[in-house]
């Protein structure tokens, strides 16, 4: 299963079209599922840090910060929890501006899901 997730990620990044999707800076409502299938919610804030990168901060019961980038319609972020731990999330930018993604944490099995909805 891990190979399928990473193979899918590589294919998504390689096949991304020339057209760049738009990701709005600002605050998003977060709806997600944890690695164990339980749900969580909160907010995420995206701010530009250069013309190609951004910062993202999640507040979902725990706090985490990451660096992010947009490539075609793929939006990816590496992040670190305030309590430790490193993770990766890859979103697809949807036509309505929401971001639908899958995430994982280094050293833990499984994958969670997450949707960011612009506020």
C-alpha positions in Angstrom: 0.0 0.0 0.0 2.8 2.4 0.8 4.3 1.9 -2.7 1.0 2.6 -4.3 0.6 5.9 -2.3 4.0 7.1 -3.3 3.7 5.9 -6.9 0.4 7.8 -7.1 2.1 10.9 -5.7 5.0 10.7 -8.3 2.5 10.2 -11.1 0.4 13.2 -10.0 3.5 15.4 -9.9 4.8 14.2 -13.2 1.5 14.5 -15.0 0.5 17.9 -13.7 -0.5 20.2 -16.5 1.3 23.3 -17.6 -1.5 25.5 -16.2 -1.0 26.5 -12.6 -4.0 26.2 -10.3 -4.7 29.0 -7.9 -4.4 28.6 -4.1 -5.6 31.5 -2.1 -3.6 32.8 0.9 -5.7 33.1 4.0 -7.6 30.9 6.4 -9.2 27.5 5.6 -11.6 25.3 7.5 -10.0 21.8 8.0 -11.9 18.6 8.0 -9.9 15.4 8.2 -9.5 11.8 9.3 -6.6 10.6 11.4 -4.4 7.5 10.7 -6.8 5.5 12.9 -9.9 6.7 11.0 -11.1 9.1 13.7 -12.1 12.6 12.6 -10.7 16.0 13.4 -11.3 19.6 12.4 -9.8 23.0 12.8 -8.2 25.7 10.7 -5.2 26.1 8.5 -3.6 29.4 7.4 -1.5 29.7 4.2 0.8 32.7 3.7 3.3 33.4 0.9 7.0 33.2 1.7 8.3 33.7 -1.9 6.9 33.6 -5.4 7.2 29.8 -5.4 6.8 28.8 -1.7 4.4 29.4 1.2 4.0 28.6 4.9 1.1 26.7 6.3 0.0 26.5 9.9 -2.6 24.0 11.2 -4.5 24.3 14.4 -6.5 21.1 14.8 -6.2 20.2 18.4 -2.5 20.1 18.0 -0.3 22.7 16.3 1.9 22.1 13.3 3.8 24.3 10.8 5.1 23.6 7.3 6.5 24.8 4.1 4.4 24.3 1.0 4.5 24.7 -2.8 2.2 24.5 -5.7 2.9 22.6 -8.9 0.2 22.4 -11.5 -2.9 21.3 -9.5 -0.8 19.5 -6.8 -0.2 21.4 -3.6 2.3 19.7 -1.2 3.6 20.5 2.3 6.2 19.1 4.6 5.4 19.8 8.2 6.6 19.5 11.8 4.4 19.1 14.9 5.1 21.4 17.8 5.5 18.2 19.9 7.8 16.6 17.4 7.2 14.4 14.3 7.6 15.1 10.6 4.8 14.6 8.1 3.9 15.0 4.4 0.6 16.0 2.8 -0.3 16.2 -0.9 -3.5 17.9 -2.0 -5.3 18.2 -5.3 -6.5 21.8 -5.9 -10.2 21.6 -6.8 -12.1 24.0 -9.1 -13.9 25.5 -6.1 -10.6 26.5 -4.4 -10.7 23.7 -1.8 -7.8 21.3 -1.3 -8.4 17.6 -1.0 -5.5 15.6 0.2 -3.8 12.6 1.8 -1.1 12.8 4.6 1.2 10.6 6.6 3.7 10.9 9.5 7.2 9.6 9.3 7.5 6.2 11.2 3.7 5.6 11.4 1.7 3.3 9.3 -1.3 4.4 7.2 -2.5 7.6 5.7 -5.1 10.2 6.8 -7.3 12.4 4.6 -7.8 16.1 4.8 -9.9 18.8 3.0 -9.1 22.5 3.3 -12.1 24.7 2.5 -11.5 28.5 2.0 -13.2 30.7 4.5 
